[in-house]
Amino acid sequence: MLDDFFTRAILAGVGVALIAGPLGCFIVWRRLAYFGDTLSHAALLGVALAFLFEVNITLAVFGVSACVSIALMLLQKRATLSSDALLGLLAHSALAVGLVVLAFMTWVRMDLMGFLFGDILAVSKTDIAVIWLGGAVVLAVLAVIWRPLFAATVNRELAEAEGMNPERVNIIFMLLMAAVIAISMKIVGVLLITAMLIIPAAAARRFAPGPEQMALMAAGIGAAAVIAGLFGSLEWDTPAGPSIVVAALGLFVLSLVPAVNRSAAEPAEPDRRTHELRRETRR
């Protein structure tokens, strides 16, 4: 029989994987890996503000991540810098400000490594409830905006011509990303959550014949990585969060082996499906 803390860790990790997989597909399709890094770095500023104002950490992280997302959109419209330069500016600035704020709060003692790399073995039943209930809301919203968000990913101009509102769905997508960062922080930490968004989606890309299948496969691969990583951590006494990411990396490397993927379908690539957009959006 598994110990209670280990069972809770599996439930929490699988819950995060089921949320991160579908969202990670859009991160991969849109080439927004650095955007995920930006939000995860901003999460540490949210932690610092949560201790400073004595508010809930999850809510503070969500608020800061949402503010960074909105700031990015505003700067993209008004600034002359490229998107990657703006992402770098916001990511490192938020991380640095967070560390400086924590340094000034000498009366606060906290496990910074736990926030950076996660502490999945310490999750409580309340954490599990937040992950699964919050995840259900995130996935429900993603299902509602799936077609317009996918259309905007394939071709923004064509999506606008179809009467959609790419600007609105992009804002909603960024808020969903902020929510995932907030509820996942305790599992794998702010420095590793981007890996859980990208690696399972990248592995699923090798096999999935379409975007919906890729989202489901990414969630499954992420869940498998969580279980494999936790059992590997138990067996070899390694950190749980990094072990999960290493397991996900192992699955991705396995997907590259010709003997494994030689019968796989063509990778799910929205860029190659522009001619199918009208069919997808008018169903």
Buried (B, 14 or more C-beta within 10 A) or exposed (E): EEEEEBEBBBBBBBBBBBBBBBBBBBBBBBEBBBBBBBBBBBBBBBBBBBBBEEEEBBEBBBBBBBBBBBBBBEBEEEEEEEBEEBBBBBBEBBBEBBEEBBEEEEEEEEEEEBBBBBBBBBBEEEBBEBBBEBBEBBBEBBEEBBBBBBBBBBBBEBBBEBEBEBEEBBBBBBBBBBBBBBBBBBBBBBBBBBBBBBBBBBBBBBBBEBBBBBBBBBBBBBBBBBBBBBBBBBEEEEBBBBBBBBBBBBBBEBBEEEEEBEEEEEBBBBEEBEEEBEEBBEE
